Amino acid sequence: MRTWTLQNAKARLSAVVRAARDGPQAITLRGDQVAVLTSVEEYNRLNGRESRTKPMTLLAALQACPYKFETPPRDRATGRSVKL
């Protein structure tokens, strides 16, 4: 992990963001590490989320659902009698 001073990170923000694609970038303030810049993919992986660029399939969504789906019992009533 590369370390950047806050002043240098502000001055070279584009370079820090590009470097974050390859791995986390530490930012220090007065010698103390205060922040870490990382890629969206790494952030989503750490938070247990899938990448937004890859859509979830219907099967994966159903498998991830915490609820158990059951079909309701079928009503066997024949209905009412109708006089014709």
N, C-alpha and C positions, 0 to 999 in steps of 0.2 A: 504494500500500500504506500503510495507516494504521499508525502506531506507537503502542504502548501501553507504559507502564512496567509492570514486574512487579507492583508494588503496586496500580496502577490496574487491571490485568488481573485480578488476584485479586479485587478488590473488585467488579468489574463483569463477571464471567465470562460471564454470560448474554448481555450486549451484545457481548462479543468473539466468542462463538460465532455469534451471529446475523450479525454483520458478516463472519465468515469465509465465509458462504454467497455473499456478493457478491465476495469477493476475499481474498487472503492478508492476514493481520494480523501485523505484526512485534511482538515483545515484547523489551523492553530491560531490562538490569540494569546499573545504574550507568553508563548512557549507551552501553553496548555491546549490539548486537543479539545475542541469545542463542537466540531461537526464532522460528519462524513457524508460525502456526496457519492451516490451510487446510481447505477442505471435503473430504469423502470423495470426491466426484466428481473434484476436481482431483488429489487424492492418487493415486487409481486411474489417472487419465490419465497422470500423471507416471511411474508404475511400470509402465505398459503393460498394465494390467488393465482389463477391462470392468467397468462398474458392476454391482454386485450386484442392483440393482433391475431390470435388464433381462436375462432369461434368455437363454442362448446357444441357438441353434437347432441341430438335429442336423447339418444341412449345414455350418454354421459350425464346429462341433466337429470334424467329419471333415476339413474343409479345414485346420484349425489343427493337426491331428495331424502330428507330425514323421515318423511311420512310413509307409512305402508298403505298402499292402495289395495282395496278389496272391492269386488263387485257387490253391490247390495243384493239381498235375496230377491228373487223374482216373485212377483205376485201372481199366483196361479188362478186367480178368480177369472171366471169366464165372462164377467160383465153382467149387465142387466138384461132381462128378457124384453124384447121389443115386439109389440103386436103389429102385424102388417095387414 
